Every structure is written in C-alpha cells, then in structure tokens.
Amino acid sequence: MRKKLLAALLSAGVLFSGCGNGGGNSAADDKNSFTYGTVAYGVAMENAGTDPHESYSGWSTIRYGIGETLFKFNEHMELEPWLAENFEQVDDYTVRVKINDAAVFSNGKKVDGEAVKKCLEHLIATHDRAPHDLKISGITADGQFVTITSAEKVPALLNYLSDPYGCIVDVDAGVVDKIVVGTGPYRAVKVTDTQIDLVKNENYWGAVKPKLEKITVKSITDGDTLTMAMQNGELDAVQGLPYSSLKLFTNDNFKISQVDTSRIYQAAFNFDTPELQDLNVRKAISMAIDKDGFVKVLLNGNGTVAVGPFPANLSFGDNEVHAVPYDLDGAKNLLAESGWADTDGDGYVDKDGKNLELRYLTYTSRQELPLLAEAAQANLKKIGVKLNVNATDNYKTFLRDGEYDIFSKAIVTAPTGDPEYYFTSHIVPGAVDNAGHYNSAEISRLEDELHNTFGAANRSTLAIQMSQQVLDDCALFYASHLKMSFVMKPNVEGFRAHPSDYYEILPELEKK
C-alpha cells in the first residue's frame, strides 16, 4: 500500500510541487531554528516524555540533547567520559567516579557527587530495568566524587550507566509536565505525546556551545507523511524514512548520513522441532539464505550483510567471526546426507513420506522482517524446503504455544556497547528470549567467564568465542545489520548517524 501511494504521489508531482530545491515556507528557512521529523518518538515506543526514569523516555532525553550520561560511546561503541572526568575500579564490586567540575544542570545548579547519588538512587527505586542491570547495593558521595557498590560483580557497570536511563537529571527539581532538568545543550519547554519543543540551554557547560535557538522534534510515524514533509521543505531533517523513499533524496538538494548499528535481523531455529535437531538441516537452511540479495534488492542497499550478531564496527563484531557461505549446491548435498530427497517430484525434499515443511514466524511492525520472510521462503524453495510464513504482530501467542519452527525478529544486540546483554537475553540456556531453546554447555561456560571478566579487550575475546560457537552450531542465522539513515537539507551541519542510536541533537548542530 505504501509503495503504491508513493508511486501515485510521485506520478502526480505532489511530492515535488513547490519544492524543487527542497525549500518551502517553514521554520526550516530560519537559521536559528531546526525542525526534525522522526518515527522514533511517541507513546507506542514508550518514550513520549523526557524523564529517563520512566520506561524508555531516557532515549528521548539523550537523543534530543536534554540529558547526558556519566560516560558515552564513541563511533566504535567504546566508552568515553562525558559528565564524568574519570573513574577508578576500586575492587570487583566498587567503582569511584569523578564528576567534571564544570558540569551544571540547565537551571544553573552544579552537578556534584550528591546530585548524581540522588539521581541514581531515584533511578533504581523507580525504573523497571535498571535495578536488574546495575545491581547497586550502595552509593556514597564526597564532593565531586560518587562511589558505587554493586551486590555482585558487574564488569559492564559503566556501560549500563551509559544507557539512556542513566541520564543525570536534577531530581530535586522534579518532573513538571513531562519535563526534567538535565545537563544537555538544549532544554525542553513543552512536551506532548507527539512533539517536543526545545530551546538553547544558556547554562550549557560543554566546550562546544549550542548554536541554535530553537528545536522542534515532531513525531511522524507514517512513512509517506514523513517523506512528503521532507520533500515539501517542512523539515530540516528526518529519521526513519521507508527504504523505498530514500532514493528520492539521493541528489544535491539533500544530504544523507548513514552508519551500521547493532540492530540485527535474525532467525532462531527451534531445537524442539525434530527436523531442526539435525545440524545438517540447520546448516543447509543457513547456506540457502541469499543475504546479499536480501540487502541489495529487498532493502535497496539500506543494510549491511551480517555474519554474526554484532556489526564490524565493534571490536567483537563481524570481522572476527565466520559463518557458512551462501551455497545452494552445498545445502542440497547436506540435506541429501541426512536422507532428504524429492522422491515424488513435487519440488520439495521428503523423508519417510513427509516433506521438509517448516513454520516461519515473524511480525510486521519492523518493515524489514516481512521482506526477510519473503526472501527466506523463495530461497529455501530452491533447495526443496517448504516454508509456511506467519507474519503477525500477535506473534507472542504463537511463541508461547510453540507454534513455530523458525522465529525471526529484530534486536539491538549491543545497546550499551557490551556484548553480554545479547547472550544473556537471547542465547544462554533458559534466557527469556531464547526462542530456539538452544542449549549449549560451551556457551554456558563462556558466559560464566564473561560475567566475571573485567576489561573491554578481555570481554571482546570471550564474546567472539561465543558468537563463533553460535555460528558453528547454526543455532541462528543472521541476515542484516540495520543501517541508520538521517536525511537532511544541505545546509545542515553537525547532524550525523551514530551506531548507538542514542545521540542525535548535539551542540555542534547548526544550519549554515
């Protein structure tokens, strides 16, 4: 429906009327203001607000320049100081953080150890995920220092504190009409379920001062509406355009910033399915998926072919692991080795009078997943495997009832720059999202070691071993990493995609 509507609009010239140069009458013509359209803000995303201690609203706090965390991630998802100046790992359970002396809240109040202590205590008292991640047992403050003690070893503590829920806000100021007092280059003056109005933080403490007077963030969740708004000059920049629309902006009237993220499109084999307990069958299916064709044709190049769960721009990513190649003949040979052959000439392999027929479950709320299902169904037919696709946003019912053989989903594998989250949530035996019921003693052993290992380099080494074990077992197949895309007018500077999906409105943002 979306593609047909776009085609109709294009043929009628609607998208381009009055906007041959990407212009139009709007705040986009004012160099002191910036109007931004995004699909990533709203009630459905649980981030319609700016209080980082409420659900996923911290993503809005950090994305739109309102709040900052103690540390942040660079382009390789490595930790760097932000509000913090440095830290000391006192022992396996204790870390001491020095707060930057220059840091102040937007209301002019100094950010000291006590302010950070109050914020973190409020976080673990009210948030749904943070207590489980942080496992904090005590916090003390001394001047510009804050000392955090955890009840058990948490080697990735600073990574977790760099999650958007870790934005440091002035809890004494409270939350007024969904607005918090943060430390970022901009402060919110009005927040609704569909829009955030921001103004320059005159008290911003950072070395680079905010360059714009006013920013408006608009929630536009319909892809066609977002496309037309950008074409008509109503917006300075957009995030989340449909892949079919991106080609409209590959000209001199616009700029595009893209980067690989750790959002993966993957499919887990259900080990409770008798046919999939055979490694040859899992390997054959993995070898038959044309990931390159999926990315180039169905995603219009707006993704990167995946090897494992993490993109190559991470130290424990795709450059460090290997998977089975795309090889249809090899896949057919593996099936034959396991006794699968097309004995009745119907085009599908069979054994003991039964075709190799599998149920493929996915959902539609991520536009890439039905496309992956379409590709998988066509690819597997070439090796004689029949795939029955069930694409439904009621997928959790089918998961609960075990009515699937392969489950495909989208997941951010390294939201805090550390690999352990992915393994503990999706891979280890008994993990809440281990949809394939994969059970590997080697994975359990390595996870136990990872959970007690400090140091990014050492943790990367273990993560690489774990990813390779998953690939060797063909427990899942990984299709593509999401390529984050920002489209903007050519006069916009300092607005660039980041692999973390956190940092969008920065003090460097300006319009020339």
Kinemage of the C-alpha trace (Angstrom):
@kinemage 1
@onewidth
@group {chain A} dominant
@subgroup {mainchain}
@vectorlist {calphas} color= white
{ca met a 1} P 0.000 0.000 0.000
{ca arg a 2} L 2.792 2.432 0.940
{ca lys a 3} L 4.731 1.830 -2.284
{ca lys a 4} L 1.571 2.277 -4.352
{ca leu a 5} L 0.717 5.543 -2.598
{ca leu a 6} L 4.228 6.893 -3.101
{ca ala a 7} L 4.160 5.940 -6.758
{ca ala a 8} L 0.846 7.709 -7.217
{ca leu a 9} L 2.074 10.832 -5.479
{ca leu a 10} L 5.278 10.874 -7.489
{ca ser a 11} L 3.489 10.431 -10.802
{ca ala a 12} L 1.146 13.279 -9.909
{ca gly a 13} L 4.055 15.503 -8.950
{ca val a 14} L 2.629 16.059 -5.487
{ca leu a 15} L 5.826 15.399 -3.584
{ca phe a 16} L 7.771 17.896 -5.628
{ca ser a 17} L 5.242 20.670 -6.014
{ca gly a 18} L 6.765 23.954 -4.937
{ca cys a 19} L 9.887 22.281 -3.603
{ca gly a 20} L 12.276 21.737 -6.482
{ca asn a 21} L 15.190 22.814 -4.257
{ca gly a 22} L 13.911 21.220 -1.069
{ca gly a 23} L 12.610 24.608 0.000
{ca gly a 24} L 9.217 25.755 1.191
{ca asn a 25} L 7.820 28.102 3.790
{ca ser a 26} L 8.561 26.795 7.258
{ca ala a 27} L 10.780 27.150 10.277
{ca ala a 28} L 13.295 25.288 8.124
{ca asp a 29} L 14.064 28.661 6.495
{ca asp a 30} L 15.191 30.116 9.852
{ca lys a 31} L 18.878 29.505 10.513
{ca asn a 32} L 18.314 29.814 14.271
{ca ser a 33} L 15.750 27.005 14.413
{ca phe a 34} L 15.693 23.338 13.469
{ca thr a 35} L 12.655 21.184 12.738
{ca tyr a 36} L 13.167 17.439 12.938
{ca gly a 37} L 10.751 14.677 11.952
{ca thr a 38} L 11.158 11.173 13.381
{ca val a 39} L 9.320 7.861 13.596
{ca ala a 40} L 11.129 7.031 16.841
{ca tyr a 41} L 9.186 9.203 19.279
{ca gly a 42} L 5.745 8.513 20.693
{ca val a 43} L 3.528 6.540 23.017
{ca ala a 44} L 3.985 3.295 21.097
{ca met a 45} L 7.741 3.486 21.695
{ca glu a 46} L 7.168 4.175 25.420
{ca asn a 47} L 9.346 7.301 25.188
{ca ala a 48} L 6.775 10.124 24.983
{ca gly a 49} L 8.383 12.249 27.697
{ca thr a 50} L 11.794 13.259 28.979
{ca asp a 51} L 12.001 11.531 32.373
{ca pro a 52} L 14.777 8.916 31.986
{ca his a 53} L 13.439 7.006 34.996
{ca glu a 54} L 10.175 6.246 33.196
{ca ser a 55} L 10.150 3.290 30.786
{ca tyr a 56} L 12.165 4.218 27.633
{ca ser a 57} L 11.795 8.017 27.907
{ca gly a 58} L 15.534 8.280 28.541
{ca trp a 59} L 16.015 7.668 24.825
{ca ser a 60} L 14.215 10.970 24.185
{ca thr a 61} L 16.197 12.711 26.923
{ca ile a 62} L 19.522 11.784 25.368
{ca arg a 63} L 18.520 11.820 21.691
{ca tyr a 64} L 17.172 15.344 21.751
{ca gly a 65} L 20.001 16.990 23.668
{ca ile a 66} L 18.251 17.346 27.045
{ca gly a 67} L 20.334 14.995 29.176
{ca glu a 68} L 23.755 13.389 29.331
{ca thr a 69} L 25.175 10.292 30.996
{ca leu a 70} L 28.367 9.872 33.007
{ca phe a 71} L 30.040 8.198 30.040
{ca lys a 72} L 29.152 7.963 26.345
{ca phe a 73} L 30.048 5.756 23.406
{ca asn a 74} L 32.307 6.740 20.537
{ca glu a 75} L 31.827 5.558 16.949
{ca his a 76} L 33.299 2.166 17.864
{ca met a 77} L 30.967 1.869 20.868
{ca glu a 78} L 33.872 2.314 23.262
{ca leu a 79} L 33.342 4.251 26.499
{ca glu a 80} L 34.478 7.856 26.805
{ca pro a 81} L 33.988 10.349 29.656
{ca trp a 82} L 31.045 12.745 29.398
{ca leu a 83} L 29.698 14.159 32.661
{ca ala a 84} L 32.371 12.082 34.352
{ca glu a 85} L 36.002 13.123 34.187
{ca asn a 86} L 37.469 9.721 35.042
{ca phe a 87} L 36.899 6.644 37.178
{ca glu a 88} L 38.723 4.163 39.393
{ca gln a 89} L 37.821 0.481 39.690
{ca val a 90} L 38.369 0.199 43.437
{ca asp a 91} L 37.656 -3.552 43.522
{ca asp a 92} L 35.473 -6.084 41.706
{ca tyr a 93} L 32.352 -4.642 43.338
{ca thr a 94} L 33.163 -0.929 43.651
{ca val a 95} L 33.793 1.917 41.197
{ca arg a 96} L 34.628 5.537 42.102
{ca val a 97} L 33.666 8.207 39.553
{ca lys a 98} L 34.956 11.791 39.414
{ca ile a 99} L 32.349 14.251 38.094
{ca asn a 100} L 33.586 17.014 35.793
{ca asp a 101} L 33.958 20.217 37.827
{ca ala a 102} L 32.413 22.282 35.035
{ca ala a 103} L 29.165 20.285 34.776
{ca val a 104} L 25.960 22.129 35.644
{ca phe a 105} L 22.258 21.481 35.146
{ca ser a 106} L 20.270 23.716 32.818
{ca asn a 107} L 18.913 25.565 35.880
{ca gly a 108} L 22.475 26.544 36.862
{ca lys a 109} L 22.804 24.057 39.734
{ca lys a 110} L 26.197 22.369 39.980
{ca val a 111} L 26.414 18.662 39.183
{ca asp a 112} L 28.278 17.180 42.125
{ca gly a 113} L 28.539 13.753 43.702
{ca glu a 114} L 25.455 14.281 45.834
{ca ala a 115} L 23.313 15.247 42.810
{ca val a 116} L 24.462 12.142 40.949
{ca lys a 117} L 23.831 9.989 44.028
{ca lys a 118} L 20.258 11.273 44.351
{ca cys a 119} L 19.602 10.694 40.658
{ca leu a 120} L 20.922 7.128 40.655
{ca glu a 121} L 19.084 6.240 43.873
{ca his a 122} L 15.846 7.506 42.339
{ca leu a 123} L 16.596 5.522 39.175
{ca ile a 124} L 16.999 2.178 40.941
{ca ala a 125} L 13.954 2.895 43.119
{ca thr a 126} L 11.601 3.613 40.214
{ca his a 127} L 12.869 2.141 36.935
{ca asp a 128} L 11.849 -1.260 35.625
{ca arg a 129} L 15.155 -2.416 34.066
{ca ala a 130} L 17.948 -0.515 35.781
{ca pro a 131} L 17.967 -2.381 39.131
{ca his a 132} L 18.403 -5.722 37.340
{ca asp a 133} L 21.252 -4.357 35.200
{ca leu a 134} L 23.133 -2.357 37.823
{ca lys a 135} L 22.617 -4.487 40.944
{ca ile a 136} L 23.622 -1.466 43.046
{ca ser a 137} L 23.793 -2.080 46.788
{ca gly a 138} L 25.080 1.312 47.907
{ca ile a 139} L 26.088 4.806 46.739
{ca thr a 140} L 28.138 7.418 48.607
{ca ala a 141} L 29.045 10.979 47.621
{ca asp a 142} L 32.068 13.096 48.523
{ca gly a 143} L 32.383 16.444 46.763
{ca gln a 144} L 32.785 15.761 43.049
{ca phe a 145} L 33.145 12.010 43.641
{ca val a 146} L 30.482 9.335 43.716
{ca thr a 147} L 31.269 5.756 44.777
{ca ile a 148} L 29.000 2.953 43.575
{ca thr a 149} L 28.974 -0.523 45.082
{ca ser a 150} L 27.203 -3.484 43.469
{ca ala a 151} L 25.888 -6.587 45.205
{ca glu a 152} L 27.722 -8.791 42.711
{ca lys a 153} L 30.376 -8.356 40.043
{ca val a 154} L 29.103 -6.123 37.245
{ca pro a 155} L 32.064 -5.682 34.855
{ca ala a 156} L 29.855 -3.704 32.444
{ca leu a 157} L 28.517 -1.306 35.117
{ca leu a 158} L 29.760 1.841 33.370
{ca asn a 159} L 28.284 0.609 30.093
{ca tyr a 160} L 24.908 0.148 31.771
{ca leu a 161} L 25.159 3.614 33.312
{ca ser a 162} L 25.610 4.917 29.756
{ca asp a 163} L 22.198 3.544 28.809
{ca pro a 164} L 19.715 6.424 28.280
{ca tyr a 165} L 18.100 5.638 31.636
{ca gly a 166} L 21.419 6.755 33.143
{ca cys a 167} L 20.935 10.406 32.092
{ca ile a 168} L 21.766 12.550 35.112
{ca val a 169} L 18.878 14.883 35.954
{ca asp a 170} L 18.162 17.192 38.867
{ca val a 171} L 15.712 15.058 40.849
{ca asp a 172} L 15.214 17.906 43.341
{ca ala a 173} L 13.622 19.907 40.505
{ca gly a 174} L 11.170 17.076 39.857
{ca val a 175} L 9.277 16.338 36.646
{ca val a 176} L 6.895 19.101 35.552
{ca asp a 177} L 4.597 18.430 32.577
{ca lys a 178} L 6.917 15.620 31.425
{ca ile a 179} L 9.915 17.965 31.565
{ca val a 180} L 13.097 17.272 33.542
{ca val a 181} L 16.104 19.456 34.266
{ca gly a 182} L 19.092 17.918 32.523
{ca thr a 183} L 22.626 18.925 31.573
{ca gly a 184} L 22.417 18.863 27.766
{ca pro a 185} L 22.803 21.666 25.227
{ca tyr a 186} L 19.027 22.122 24.980
{ca arg a 187} L 16.173 22.182 27.449
{ca ala a 188} L 12.582 21.199 26.865
{ca val a 189} L 9.895 23.880 27.247
{ca lys a 190} L 6.900 21.845 26.027
{ca val a 191} L 6.417 18.086 25.782
{ca thr a 192} L 3.412 16.267 24.320
{ca asp a 193} L 2.841 12.748 23.032
{ca thr a 194} L 3.706 13.901 19.503
{ca gln a 195} L 6.150 16.794 19.866
{ca ile a 196} L 8.979 18.228 21.949
{ca asp a 197} L 9.826 21.948 21.832
{ca leu a 198} L 13.385 22.806 22.858
{ca val a 199} L 15.366 25.989 23.402
{ca lys a 200} L 19.064 26.637 23.848
{ca asn a 201} L 20.459 25.848 27.299
{ca glu a 202} L 22.167 29.127 28.169
{ca asn a 203} L 23.964 27.383 31.053
{ca tyr a 204} L 25.427 24.582 28.943
{ca trp a 205} L 28.750 23.526 30.437
{ca gly a 206} L 30.347 21.786 27.439
{ca ala a 207} L 33.250 23.159 25.410
{ca val a 208} L 31.065 23.464 22.295
{ca lys a 209} L 28.084 25.726 22.924
{ca pro a 210} L 24.693 25.083 21.282
{ca lys a 211} L 24.347 27.038 18.049
{ca leu a 212} L 20.583 27.049 17.557
{ca glu a 213} L 17.945 28.994 19.480
{ca lys a 214} L 15.039 26.608 18.972
{ca ile a 215} L 14.488 22.972 18.018
{ca thr a 216} L 11.178 21.223 17.313
{ca val a 217} L 11.024 17.423 17.329
{ca lys a 218} L 7.915 16.102 15.570
{ca ser a 219} L 6.626 12.534 15.800
{ca ile a 220} L 5.610 11.484 12.276
{ca thr a 221} L 5.110 7.740 12.282
{ca asp a 222} L 3.603 7.364 8.802
{ca gly a 223} L 6.385 6.924 6.256
{ca asp a 224} L 4.559 8.619 3.375
{ca thr a 225} L 3.703 11.662 5.501
{ca leu a 226} L 7.312 11.883 6.672
{ca thr a 227} L 8.541 11.659 3.085
{ca met a 228} L 6.243 14.407 1.862
{ca ala a 229} L 7.069 16.702 4.792
{ca met a 230} L 10.776 16.440 3.990
{ca gln a 231} L 10.210 16.930 0.258
{ca asn a 232} L 7.955 19.924 0.835
{ca gly a 233} L 10.534 21.728 2.948
{ca glu a 234} L 8.609 21.485 6.213
{ca leu a 235} L 11.516 19.743 7.941
{ca asp a 236} L 15.248 20.273 8.169
{ca ala a 237} L 15.989 16.599 8.777
{ca val a 238} L 14.259 13.244 9.199
{ca gln a 239} L 14.910 9.818 10.686
{ca gly a 240} L 13.104 6.609 9.772
{ca leu a 241} L 12.128 7.105 6.134
{ca pro a 242} L 10.866 3.988 4.349
{ca tyr a 243} L 13.606 2.334 2.301
{ca ser a 244} L 11.572 2.918 -0.829
{ca ser a 245} L 11.697 6.681 -0.152
{ca leu a 246} L 15.419 7.101 0.449
{ca lys a 247} L 16.228 7.100 -3.253
{ca leu a 248} L 14.181 10.312 -3.577
{ca phe a 249} L 16.819 12.134 -1.552
{ca thr a 250} L 19.991 10.980 -3.306
{ca asn a 251} L 20.572 14.285 -5.058
{ca asp a 252} L 22.293 17.603 -4.407
{ca asn a 253} L 19.214 19.027 -2.666
{ca phe a 254} L 19.746 16.750 0.350
{ca lys a 255} L 22.431 15.021 2.398
{ca ile a 256} L 22.271 11.533 3.897
{ca ser a 257} L 24.237 10.293 6.907
{ca gln a 258} L 24.334 6.505 7.356
{ca val a 259} L 26.034 4.109 9.757
{ca asp a 260} L 25.743 0.442 10.691
{ca thr a 261} L 24.051 -0.185 14.021
{ca ser a 262} L 23.872 -3.262 16.233
{ca arg a 263} L 20.218 -3.847 15.329
{ca ile a 264} L 20.233 -7.290 13.726
{ca tyr a 265} L 17.614 -9.146 11.699
{ca gln a 266} L 17.984 -12.736 12.811
{ca ala a 267} L 16.103 -16.031 12.854
{ca ala a 268} L 16.335 -18.680 15.571
{ca phe a 269} L 15.889 -22.369 14.834
{ca asn a 270} L 13.535 -24.105 17.259
{ca phe a 271} L 15.512 -27.026 18.683
{ca asp a 272} L 12.237 -28.615 19.822
{ca thr a 273} L 11.444 -29.298 16.152
{ca pro a 274} L 12.742 -32.823 15.376
{ca glu a 275} L 13.898 -31.943 11.846
{ca leu a 276} L 15.905 -28.981 13.157
{ca gln a 277} L 17.785 -31.033 15.720
{ca asp a 278} L 19.915 -32.176 12.760
{ca leu a 279} L 22.899 -29.830 12.270
{ca asn a 280} L 22.933 -30.653 8.558
{ca val a 281} L 19.403 -29.305 8.158
{ca arg a 282} L 20.118 -26.102 10.103
{ca lys a 283} L 23.337 -25.612 8.166
{ca ala a 284} L 21.624 -26.241 4.818
{ca ile a 285} L 18.956 -23.643 5.574
{ca ser a 286} L 21.619 -21.132 6.648
{ca met a 287} L 23.579 -21.771 3.438
{ca ala a 288} L 20.482 -21.256 1.287
{ca ile a 289} L 19.652 -17.741 2.509
{ca asp a 290} L 20.931 -15.202 -0.024
{ca lys a 291} L 21.708 -12.408 2.417
{ca asp a 292} L 23.459 -10.305 -0.202
{ca gly a 293} L 20.380 -10.411 -2.436
{ca phe a 294} L 18.131 -9.598 0.520
{ca val a 295} L 20.115 -6.461 1.344
{ca lys a 296} L 20.661 -5.261 -2.222
{ca val a 297} L 17.220 -5.984 -3.650
{ca leu a 298} L 14.635 -6.017 -0.868
{ca leu a 299} L 16.333 -3.427 1.364
{ca asn a 300} L 17.539 -1.309 -1.558
{ca gly a 301} L 21.040 -1.434 -0.108
{ca asn a 302} L 19.942 0.071 3.220
{ca gly a 303} L 21.598 -2.538 5.376
{ca thr a 304} L 24.818 -4.491 5.708
{ca val a 305} L 25.075 -8.239 5.220
{ca ala a 306} L 25.575 -9.843 8.639
{ca val a 307} L 27.944 -12.632 9.614
{ca gly a 308} L 27.172 -12.797 13.324
{ca pro a 309} L 25.158 -10.784 15.842
{ca phe a 310} L 27.430 -7.719 16.009
{ca pro a 311} L 28.417 -5.275 13.229
{ca ala a 312} L 32.014 -4.960 12.071
{ca asn a 313} L 32.463 -1.527 13.653
{ca leu a 314} L 32.546 -3.211 17.080
{ca ser a 315} L 35.736 -4.872 18.344
{ca phe a 316} L 33.849 -8.153 18.780
{ca gly a 317} L 31.918 -7.860 15.511
{ca asp a 318} L 31.662 -9.465 12.106
{ca asn a 319} L 35.321 -9.063 11.179
{ca glu a 320} L 36.243 -11.542 13.916
{ca val a 321} L 33.868 -14.444 13.110
{ca his a 322} L 32.839 -16.571 10.147
{ca ala a 323} L 29.635 -18.286 9.066
{ca val a 324} L 28.668 -20.851 6.449
{ca pro a 325} L 28.725 -19.387 2.904
{ca tyr a 326} L 25.808 -18.953 0.538
{ca asp a 327} L 25.941 -22.233 -1.386
{ca leu a 328} L 22.785 -23.808 -2.816
{ca asp a 329} L 24.549 -26.923 -4.107
{ca gly a 330} L 26.275 -27.411 -0.771
{ca ala a 331} L 22.942 -27.013 1.018
{ca lys a 332} L 21.327 -29.654 -1.210
{ca asn a 333} L 24.206 -32.039 -0.516
{ca leu a 334} L 23.812 -31.630 3.241
{ca leu a 335} L 20.104 -32.427 3.029
{ca ala a 336} L 20.890 -35.486 0.942
{ca glu a 337} L 23.436 -36.640 3.528
{ca ser a 338} L 20.635 -36.593 6.094
{ca gly a 339} L 18.312 -38.609 3.888
{ca trp a 340} L 16.181 -35.814 2.443
{ca ala a 341} L 15.326 -36.232 -1.246
{ca asp a 342} L 12.463 -35.310 -3.576
{ca thr a 343} L 11.116 -38.802 -4.174
{ca asp a 344} L 7.697 -37.802 -5.547
{ca gly a 345} L 8.744 -34.956 -7.844
{ca asp a 346} L 6.690 -32.251 -6.129
{ca gly a 347} L 9.682 -29.934 -5.803
{ca tyr a 348} L 10.173 -30.486 -2.078
{ca val a 349} L 12.513 -32.926 -0.344
{ca asp a 350} L 10.924 -35.604 1.792
{ca lys a 351} L 11.871 -38.432 4.132
{ca asp a 352} L 9.702 -41.257 5.428
{ca gly a 353} L 6.851 -39.953 3.295
{ca lys a 354} L 6.925 -36.451 4.828
{ca asn a 355} L 8.055 -33.221 3.168
{ca leu a 356} L 10.555 -30.966 4.912
{ca glu a 357} L 7.943 -28.320 5.735
{ca leu a 358} L 8.609 -25.647 8.368
{ca arg a 359} L 6.624 -22.871 10.081
{ca tyr a 360} L 8.302 -19.457 9.900
{ca leu a 361} L 7.048 -16.922 12.457
{ca thr a 362} L 7.742 -13.184 12.378
{ca tyr a 363} L 5.957 -9.839 12.831
{ca thr a 364} L 5.165 -6.826 10.668
{ca ser a 365} L 5.928 -3.809 12.866
{ca arg a 366} L 9.525 -3.752 11.575
{ca gln a 367} L 9.319 -3.221 7.825
{ca glu a 368} L 12.380 -5.415 7.168
{ca leu a 369} L 11.027 -8.614 8.738
{ca pro a 370} L 8.255 -9.476 6.249
{ca leu a 371} L 10.805 -8.817 3.491
{ca leu a 372} L 13.216 -11.265 5.109
{ca ala a 373} L 10.416 -13.835 5.348
{ca glu a 374} L 9.692 -13.349 1.656
{ca ala a 375} L 13.369 -13.850 0.799
{ca ala a 376} L 13.737 -16.914 3.029
{ca gln a 377} L 10.644 -18.563 1.559
{ca ala a 378} L 11.873 -18.075 -2.012
{ca asn a 379} L 15.460 -19.116 -1.178
{ca leu a 380} L 14.504 -22.304 0.635
{ca lys a 381} L 12.203 -23.414 -2.167
{ca lys a 382} L 15.339 -23.656 -4.314
{ca ile a 383} L 16.683 -26.437 -2.079
{ca gly a 384} L 13.337 -28.164 -1.684
{ca val a 385} L 12.358 -26.853 1.753
{ca lys a 386} L 8.794 -25.606 2.122
{ca leu a 387} L 8.424 -22.564 4.354
{ca asn a 388} L 4.977 -21.515 5.597
{ca val a 389} L 5.192 -17.875 6.721
{ca asn a 390} L 3.110 -16.477 9.565
{ca ala a 391} L 3.765 -12.712 9.773
{ca thr a 392} L 1.649 -11.361 12.623
{ca asp a 393} L 2.001 -8.790 15.368
{ca asn a 394} L 0.236 -11.346 17.550
{ca tyr a 395} L 3.417 -13.431 17.351
{ca lys a 396} L 3.814 -13.754 21.127
{ca thr a 397} L 0.813 -16.086 21.259
{ca phe a 398} L 2.435 -18.422 18.749
{ca leu a 399} L 5.743 -18.235 20.629
{ca arg a 400} L 4.031 -19.119 23.878
{ca asp a 401} L 2.227 -22.069 22.290
{ca gly a 402} L 5.327 -23.305 20.451
{ca glu a 403} L 3.614 -22.984 17.065
{ca tyr a 404} L 6.736 -22.212 15.016
{ca asp a 405} L 9.912 -23.842 13.763
{ca ile a 406} L 11.854 -20.675 12.935
{ca phe a 407} L 11.312 -17.319 14.631
{ca ser a 408} L 12.645 -14.137 13.047
{ca lys a 409} L 12.958 -10.844 14.900
{ca ala a 410} L 14.863 -7.570 15.103
{ca ile a 411} L 17.030 -6.968 18.155
{ca val a 412} L 19.603 -4.379 19.224
{ca thr a 413} L 22.442 -6.668 20.274
{ca ala a 414} L 24.802 -4.183 21.944
{ca pro a 415} L 22.764 -1.218 23.210
{ca thr a 416} L 25.388 -0.411 25.841
{ca gly a 417} L 28.475 -1.255 23.807
{ca asp a 418} L 28.966 -4.509 25.696
{ca pro a 419} L 28.169 -7.963 24.260
{ca glu a 420} L 26.899 -9.716 27.387
{ca tyr a 421} L 23.355 -8.368 27.161
{ca tyr a 422} L 22.711 -10.205 23.898
{ca phe a 423} L 23.957 -13.549 25.166
{ca thr a 424} L 22.130 -13.416 28.493
{ca ser a 425} L 18.849 -12.341 26.900
{ca his a 426} L 18.845 -14.497 23.740
{ca ile a 427} L 21.470 -17.225 23.728
{ca val a 428} L 22.210 -18.836 27.105
{ca pro a 429} L 20.020 -21.776 28.179
{ca gly a 430} L 16.821 -20.521 29.750
{ca ala a 431} L 17.223 -16.917 28.565
{ca val a 432} L 13.880 -15.121 28.348
{ca asp a 433} L 14.245 -14.537 24.586
{ca asn a 434} L 15.973 -17.813 23.687
{ca ala a 435} L 13.190 -18.614 21.239
{ca gly a 436} L 15.067 -21.589 19.770
{ca his a 437} L 15.575 -23.278 23.153
{ca tyr a 438} L 19.228 -23.529 22.215
{ca asn a 439} L 21.208 -25.266 24.965
{ca ser a 440} L 24.989 -25.255 24.725
{ca ala a 441} L 27.241 -26.262 27.596
{ca glu a 442} L 30.097 -24.358 25.970
{ca ile a 443} L 28.001 -21.190 25.767
{ca ser a 444} L 27.113 -21.552 29.457
{ca arg a 445} L 30.777 -21.982 30.375
{ca leu a 446} L 31.886 -18.962 28.363
{ca glu a 447} L 29.045 -16.797 29.708
{ca asp a 448} L 30.033 -17.615 33.275
{ca glu a 449} L 33.559 -16.496 32.438
{ca leu a 450} L 32.336 -13.362 30.636
{ca his a 451} L 30.144 -12.397 33.581
{ca asn a 452} L 33.191 -12.325 35.842
{ca thr a 453} L 35.714 -10.761 33.442
{ca phe a 454} L 36.766 -7.117 33.596
{ca gly a 455} L 38.380 -5.161 30.771
{ca ala a 456} L 36.910 -4.417 27.340
{ca ala a 457} L 39.601 -6.344 25.425
{ca asn a 458} L 39.181 -9.496 27.507
{ca arg a 459} L 35.402 -9.306 27.236
{ca ser a 460} L 35.648 -8.882 23.466
{ca thr a 461} L 37.757 -12.043 23.197
{ca leu a 462} L 35.126 -14.066 25.040
{ca ala a 463} L 32.285 -12.547 23.019
{ca ile a 464} L 33.998 -13.553 19.787
{ca gln a 465} L 34.293 -17.139 21.027
{ca met a 466} L 30.616 -17.174 21.982
{ca ser a 467} L 29.468 -15.741 18.658
{ca gln a 468} L 31.554 -18.301 16.793
{ca gln a 469} L 30.090 -21.132 18.869
{ca val a 470} L 26.568 -19.999 17.939
{ca leu a 471} L 27.579 -19.850 14.276
{ca asp a 472} L 29.268 -23.270 14.383
{ca asp a 473} L 26.096 -24.757 15.851
{ca cys a 474} L 23.950 -22.890 13.280
{ca ala a 475} L 21.635 -22.061 16.174
{ca leu a 476} L 20.520 -18.887 14.409
{ca phe a 477} L 21.112 -17.235 11.086
{ca tyr a 478} L 21.898 -13.545 10.885
{ca ala a 479} L 20.682 -11.701 7.801
{ca ser a 480} L 21.473 -8.000 8.031
{ca his a 481} L 22.520 -5.167 10.293
{ca leu a 482} L 20.300 -2.094 10.159
{ca lys a 483} L 21.872 0.919 8.517
{ca met a 484} L 20.684 4.016 10.373
{ca ser a 485} L 19.861 6.807 7.908
{ca phe a 486} L 19.375 10.522 8.533
{ca val a 487} L 18.252 12.715 5.641
{ca met a 488} L 18.803 16.456 5.913
{ca lys a 489} L 18.937 19.650 3.919
{ca pro a 490} L 22.367 20.529 2.520
{ca asn a 491} L 22.876 23.465 4.879
{ca val a 492} L 22.606 21.268 7.987
{ca glu a 493} L 25.905 20.526 9.735
{ca gly a 494} L 26.758 18.519 12.841
{ca phe a 495} L 23.892 16.054 12.403
{ca arg a 496} L 25.131 12.518 11.828
{ca ala a 497} L 24.043 8.949 12.409
{ca his a 498} L 25.723 7.097 15.279
{ca pro a 499} L 25.927 3.314 15.760
{ca ser a 500} L 24.377 3.517 19.226
{ca asp a 501} L 21.062 5.055 18.102
{ca tyr a 502} L 21.330 7.403 21.109
{ca tyr a 503} L 22.979 10.649 20.059
{ca glu a 504} L 21.121 12.900 17.630
{ca ile a 505} L 20.765 16.533 18.750
{ca leu a 506} L 24.300 17.658 19.635
{ca pro a 507} L 25.727 21.130 20.422
{ca glu a 508} L 27.558 21.004 17.068
{ca leu a 509} L 24.234 21.015 15.185
{ca glu a 510} L 23.799 24.127 13.050
{ca lys a 511} L 22.435 25.499 9.780
{ca lys a 512} L 24.877 27.317 7.534
